[in-house]
Amino acid sequence: MLTIEEYIAQRKKEDRLNELNMDERNENTKICVNYVFDYFHTYLTVGELDEPKLELQNLDAEKLKKYRSQLPEYDSSIVEWLVRKIKHK
């Protein structure tokens, strides 16, 4: 889940918004206000539905971290290959 700053940065990049363009100041203000509105009323609401999915991803990340720590004597490329194989099972 993104923070509001990350969300706005992502949306600005997607929309190719140039907030420094003074000729479009009013339009840019309106667009940015809409980003904030969308973040709180759409993105966070949808994100709440994904909470169990996020918990599962965190659990998977912990398992992979534990698995990685059990393979310290191998070359890092081999460890990453093994972890990718486990991850995609």
C-alpha positions as CSV (number, residue, x, y, z in Angstrom):
1,M,0.0,0.0,0.0
2,L,1.3,3.4,-1.0
3,T,1.6,6.5,1.2
4,I,-0.2,9.6,0.0
5,E,3.1,11.0,-1.2
6,E,4.0,7.9,-3.1
7,Y,0.4,7.8,-4.6
8,I,0.6,11.4,-5.7
9,A,4.0,10.9,-7.2
10,Q,2.8,7.8,-9.1
11,R,-0.3,9.6,-10.4
12,K,1.8,12.7,-11.4
13,K,4.2,10.4,-13.3
14,E,1.3,8.5,-15.0
15,D,-0.4,11.8,-16.0
16,R,2.8,13.5,-16.9
17,L,1.8,16.4,-14.7
18,N,4.2,19.4,-14.6
19,E,3.2,21.3,-11.5
20,L,5.9,23.9,-12.2
21,N,4.0,25.1,-15.3
22,M,2.5,28.4,-14.1
23,D,0.3,28.7,-17.2
24,E,-1.7,25.7,-16.0
25,R,-1.7,26.5,-12.3
26,N,-5.5,26.4,-11.8
27,E,-5.9,23.1,-13.7
28,N,-2.9,21.5,-11.9
29,T,-4.4,22.5,-8.5
30,K,-7.7,20.9,-9.5
31,I,-5.9,17.7,-10.6
32,C,-3.8,17.5,-7.4
33,V,-6.9,17.9,-5.2
34,N,-8.5,15.1,-7.2
35,Y,-5.4,12.9,-6.5
36,V,-5.9,13.5,-2.7
37,F,-9.7,12.8,-3.0
38,D,-9.0,9.6,-5.0
39,Y,-6.4,8.4,-2.5
40,F,-8.7,8.7,0.5
41,H,-12.0,7.6,-1.2
42,T,-10.9,5.0,-3.7
43,Y,-7.3,3.8,-3.2
44,L,-7.6,3.3,0.6
45,T,-11.0,1.8,0.4
46,V,-9.8,-0.8,-2.2
47,G,-6.7,-1.3,-0.2
48,E,-8.7,-2.3,2.8
49,L,-10.2,-5.2,0.7
50,D,-6.6,-6.3,0.0
51,E,-5.6,-6.5,3.7
52,P,-5.6,-10.3,3.9
53,K,-3.6,-10.5,0.7
54,L,-1.0,-8.1,2.1
55,E,-0.8,-10.2,5.3
56,L,-0.2,-13.3,3.1
57,Q,2.5,-11.5,1.2
58,N,4.2,-10.5,4.4
59,L,4.1,-14.1,5.6
60,D,5.5,-15.3,2.3
61,A,8.3,-12.7,2.6
62,E,9.1,-13.9,6.1
63,K,9.3,-17.5,4.9
64,L,11.6,-16.6,2.0
65,K,13.8,-14.6,4.3
66,K,14.1,-17.6,6.7
67,Y,14.8,-19.9,3.7
68,R,17.5,-17.5,2.5
69,S,19.2,-17.5,5.9
70,Q,19.4,-21.3,5.8
71,L,21.5,-21.1,2.6
72,P,24.4,-18.8,3.6
73,E,27.3,-21.1,2.3
74,Y,26.0,-20.9,-1.3
75,D,26.8,-18.2,-3.9
76,S,24.3,-15.4,-3.9
77,S,23.2,-16.2,-7.5
78,I,22.4,-19.8,-6.5
79,V,20.5,-18.6,-3.4
80,E,18.4,-16.2,-5.5
81,W,17.7,-19.0,-8.0
82,L,16.5,-21.3,-5.2
83,V,14.4,-18.6,-3.6
84,R,12.7,-17.8,-7.0
85,K,12.0,-21.5,-7.5
86,I,10.4,-21.8,-4.0
87,K,8.5,-18.5,-4.6
88,H,6.9,-19.7,-7.8
89,K,5.7,-23.1,-6.5
